[in-house]
């Protein structure tokens, strides 16, 4: 359980540090260079230090391609574009909806049944989204709205949906196909980052980095924390826990993100954040109980509740 807490304490920092990086870079180039370099580092490690696991099967390339396009390329472009307008704590909070998307994918795509308690949890969770979405700022609304959602909020929700789907696919590769999490992350980050860099050079004009020294420093920190530590720790935890359970534990992230945003960005957290947090936690807790029955044995259940 300690590793899960550490995972989300580190994961939360990527939102605040990512917003700092956006002061020096553009929202397409930034995820491109971050993923490209992060993936390159992981592939280098896999090739030189764990070469026996450096293997691929052609029939699995379609799974890799889905993670590259949906989980890295499109996901992170949308996320960083939205982060340019939203606070880091709000962006991180909206990522708590990943277990709900995971459950919907399981129900509609993989034909997995859901209990009444899970359906209630799903409804409660979406109701909990309302207060935080009502706190939209003028900056968010300047780029446009879709019904009651600002476009940055909508972009984050789409990003979360893509993020959730990509972890389901990654779980297939890691747990069912026995691929190394480091290899899967390395390949998908490198390829997704390359696509984002190409997109940046086609569509983004002007300087992509305005101050190279602080940009390089913060980028190195984010790559080390998020791309190297968090992604691989998450991948290894998938061997033991379900994606939905790990997503539930992600409720810890906004707490850390709120603290980091206050310390590094002087962000103010409104009452909407706390109200939404309580309601969403209630919905997620309903999911949590059902997931423990599916994936954890009785002894492990007691450990997790402790």
C-alpha positions, 0 to 999 in steps of 0.5 A: 500500500505504501508504494501506491501512496508514493506513486500518487504523491509523485504522479500529482507533481507532474501536473504542477511541474507540467504547468511550470514547464508550460511557462517555457514551452508550447503545449504540443512540443512539451509532451512530445519532447518529454515522451520522446526522451523518456521513452528513449531512456527506457528503451536504452535501459531495456536494451542494455540492462534487460536485453532478454525481455527486449522482444516483440510479436507482430500480432501484438503491434496493434495493441502497442499502436493503440497505446501510442496514439490514444494513451500517449499522443492524443492523451498528452496533447489534450492534457497539456493544452488544457493545463495551460488554462486550468489550475494543476489541482483541478486538472489532477482532480478530473483525472479521478474519473478514470475508474468510471471510464474503466468501468464503462469500457469493461461494461460496453466493450468487454461485456463485463457485468456491473453490480447495482452498487457499482451503478450507484457509485457511477452515478454518484461519481458523475454527480460529484463532477458538477461542483468542480465544473461550476468553478470555471474561470474566465480564462477557461471560458475565453477559449470556448464552451460546450454546453456547460463545460469549458473546452479545457475541461472537456479536453481533460475529460477526453484525455482521462477517457483515453488514459483509462483505455490505454491502461486497459490495453497495457494491462493486456500486454503486461499481465496477459502477454507477459511483456515488461512494463519498461519495454511497453512504456519505452516503445509507446512513449518514444513513438507517441512523443515522436508523433507529437514532435512532428505535429508541433513542427507542422502546426506550432509557430514561433519559439517552442522553448523560451528559456532553455536552462529552467526548461531543461531542469524542470523537464529532467525532473518531470521525466525522471518522476513521471516517465521513469518512476511512475509509469514503471511503478504503475505497470508493476502494480498492475501485476497485483492490482486491478486498473480500477482499484489503482484508479481509486487509489488515485484519489490521493493525487488531488490532495498532493496536487493541491499542496504542490499547486499552493507551494509552487504556483500560488494556486487557490483551492475553492470550496467546489474542489472540496465538495466535489472531492467528498461526493466523488470519494463516496462514488469511488468507495462503492466501486472500491468495495466491489473491486476488492471482492473481484481481485483481492483475496480475504487476507489481502483485503484486510491489509488494504483496509488497514 
